[in-house]
Amino acid sequence: MNRLEVAVGSEFGDFRGRYERAVPELDAGRLGELVRSGAEWDAVLRMTDENAPYDFIRYWDFDATALMRLAGDRWRCVEYLMGNHTIAQRMYTRNPAVMLCAPLRTAIYEDGDETVWFAVDQPSTHFRSFGDPGITEVGIELDRKLASLLGYLGVPVPDVLRG
């Protein structure tokens, strides 16, 4: 696994807001309706394209800041699960255990110098561990999609994501 930590070059709240707008929350109500109605997969693909303008959706988030302040820590940190179930499905069909790594876990945090960071484990290194070339290929595709998202957010893109 290769952990990527990139200084974002902006204030915590500003970057968090931009990230959350670029990676919108899952429209769980709409997806739930598709599941309940037994919709065709094409309907899920269309809904996901509409919900994920930069290829990723937020499935969960947790702001650890207030809790960790109880222990005396002053840094801010929000963690997320970010992914795309239609991309994950292409790996799931080969090995359902990929759900150990999908969606991706990400974090926005600040350090003691108040530098704001974005952290994520490089997708291809996680998915390569399954030993399936088809899964590895999707992991490499996710590297490129992550690079595009970081570029859109104005964050330096690590060379390892460029392929």
C-alpha positions as CSV (number, residue, x, y, z in Angstrom):
1,M,0.0,0.0,0.0
2,N,1.2,3.5,-0.8
3,R,-0.2,6.3,1.3
4,L,-0.4,9.7,-0.4
5,E,-0.4,12.8,1.7
6,V,-0.6,16.1,-0.2
7,A,-0.4,19.6,1.2
8,V,-3.5,21.3,-0.3
9,G,-2.2,24.9,0.0
10,S,-5.5,26.4,1.4
11,E,-7.3,26.8,4.6
12,F,-9.0,23.8,6.2
13,G,-12.6,24.9,5.9
14,D,-12.1,26.2,2.3
15,F,-10.6,22.9,1.1
16,R,-13.2,20.8,3.0
17,G,-16.0,22.8,1.3
18,R,-14.5,22.4,-2.2
19,Y,-13.9,18.7,-1.6
20,E,-17.5,18.1,-0.4
21,R,-18.9,20.0,-3.4
22,A,-16.7,18.0,-5.9
23,V,-17.5,14.7,-4.1
24,P,-21.2,15.0,-3.3
25,E,-23.0,12.9,-0.8
26,L,-24.7,9.7,-2.0
27,D,-28.3,10.3,-3.0
28,A,-29.3,7.4,-0.8
29,G,-33.1,8.0,-1.2
30,R,-32.9,7.8,-5.0
31,L,-30.6,4.8,-4.9
32,G,-32.8,3.1,-2.4
33,E,-35.8,3.6,-4.7
34,L,-33.9,2.0,-7.6
35,V,-33.1,-1.0,-5.4
36,R,-36.7,-1.3,-4.1
37,S,-38.1,-1.1,-7.6
38,G,-35.6,-3.7,-9.0
39,A,-34.4,-1.2,-11.6
40,E,-32.1,-2.2,-14.4
41,W,-28.4,-1.6,-13.9
42,D,-28.5,1.1,-16.6
43,A,-30.7,3.2,-14.3
44,V,-28.1,2.9,-11.6
45,L,-25.4,3.9,-14.0
46,R,-27.3,7.0,-15.1
47,M,-28.2,8.0,-11.5
48,T,-24.6,7.6,-10.5
49,D,-23.3,9.7,-13.4
50,E,-25.6,12.5,-12.3
51,N,-24.6,12.1,-8.6
52,A,-20.8,12.0,-9.2
53,P,-19.7,14.9,-11.4
54,Y,-16.0,14.1,-10.8
55,D,-16.5,10.3,-10.7
56,F,-16.7,10.0,-6.9
57,I,-19.4,10.0,-4.3
58,R,-19.2,10.5,-0.5
59,Y,-20.8,7.5,1.4
60,W,-19.8,8.5,4.9
61,D,-17.9,11.2,6.8
62,F,-16.8,11.7,10.4
63,D,-15.4,14.9,11.8
64,A,-13.0,13.7,14.5
65,T,-12.0,17.1,15.7
66,A,-14.4,17.6,18.6
67,L,-13.9,14.1,20.0
68,M,-10.1,14.3,19.8
69,R,-10.1,17.7,21.5
70,L,-11.4,15.9,24.6
71,A,-8.0,14.3,24.7
72,G,-6.3,17.7,24.3
73,D,-5.5,17.4,20.6
74,R,-6.1,20.7,18.7
75,W,-5.8,19.6,15.1
76,R,-8.8,19.3,12.8
77,C,-9.5,16.2,10.9
78,V,-12.4,14.9,8.8
79,E,-12.4,11.4,7.4
80,Y,-14.5,10.1,4.5
81,L,-15.5,7.0,2.5
82,M,-15.3,8.1,-1.1
83,G,-16.0,5.9,-4.1
84,N,-18.3,4.9,-6.9
85,H,-20.4,1.8,-6.7
86,T,-20.6,1.4,-10.5
87,I,-16.8,1.3,-10.7
88,A,-16.6,-1.0,-7.6
89,Q,-19.1,-3.4,-9.3
90,R,-16.6,-4.0,-12.1
91,M,-14.2,-5.4,-9.5
92,Y,-16.8,-7.0,-7.2
93,T,-18.0,-9.3,-10.1
94,R,-14.4,-10.7,-10.1
95,N,-14.0,-10.9,-6.3
96,P,-16.5,-9.5,-3.7
97,A,-13.6,-9.1,-1.2
98,V,-12.6,-5.9,-3.0
99,M,-15.2,-4.3,-0.7
100,L,-12.5,-4.3,1.9
101,C,-10.9,-1.5,-0.1
102,A,-13.9,0.1,-1.7
103,P,-14.9,2.8,-1.1
104,L,-11.6,4.6,-0.6
105,R,-10.9,6.0,2.8
106,T,-9.7,9.7,2.7
107,A,-8.9,12.4,5.2
108,I,-8.5,16.1,5.3
109,Y,-6.5,17.2,8.3
110,E,-4.2,19.9,9.6
111,D,-0.9,19.4,11.3
112,G,0.8,21.3,14.2
113,D,1.9,24.0,11.8
114,E,-1.7,24.4,10.5
115,T,-0.7,23.0,7.1
116,V,-3.8,21.3,5.6
117,W,-3.4,17.9,4.0
118,F,-5.4,15.5,1.9
119,A,-4.6,11.8,2.6
120,V,-5.6,8.7,0.7
121,D,-4.1,5.3,0.1
122,Q,-3.3,4.9,-3.6
123,P,-6.1,2.8,-5.1
124,S,-4.0,0.7,-7.5
125,T,-1.8,-0.5,-4.6
126,H,-4.8,-1.7,-2.6
127,F,-6.5,-3.4,-5.5
128,R,-3.3,-5.0,-6.9
129,S,-3.1,-7.1,-3.7
130,F,-6.0,-9.2,-5.1
131,G,-3.7,-10.7,-7.7
132,D,-6.3,-10.3,-10.5
133,P,-5.3,-8.3,-13.6
134,G,-8.8,-7.1,-14.2
135,I,-9.1,-5.7,-10.6
136,T,-5.6,-4.2,-10.9
137,E,-6.7,-2.4,-14.1
138,V,-9.6,-0.8,-12.4
139,G,-7.3,0.2,-9.5
140,I,-5.1,2.0,-12.0
141,E,-8.1,3.7,-13.6
142,L,-9.0,4.9,-10.1
143,D,-5.5,6.3,-9.7
144,R,-6.2,8.4,-12.8
145,K,-9.7,9.5,-11.6
146,L,-8.2,10.5,-8.3
147,A,-5.5,12.5,-10.1
148,S,-8.2,14.3,-12.1
149,L,-10.1,15.1,-8.9
150,L,-7.0,16.5,-7.2
151,G,-6.2,18.5,-10.3
152,Y,-9.8,19.9,-10.3
153,L,-9.4,20.8,-6.6
154,G,-6.1,22.7,-7.4
155,V,-4.0,20.2,-5.3
156,P,-0.6,19.0,-6.5
157,V,-1.0,15.6,-8.1
158,P,1.5,13.0,-7.0
159,D,3.5,11.5,-9.9
160,V,2.4,8.0,-9.0
161,L,-1.2,8.8,-9.9
162,R,-0.3,9.8,-13.4
163,G,0.5,6.3,-14.6
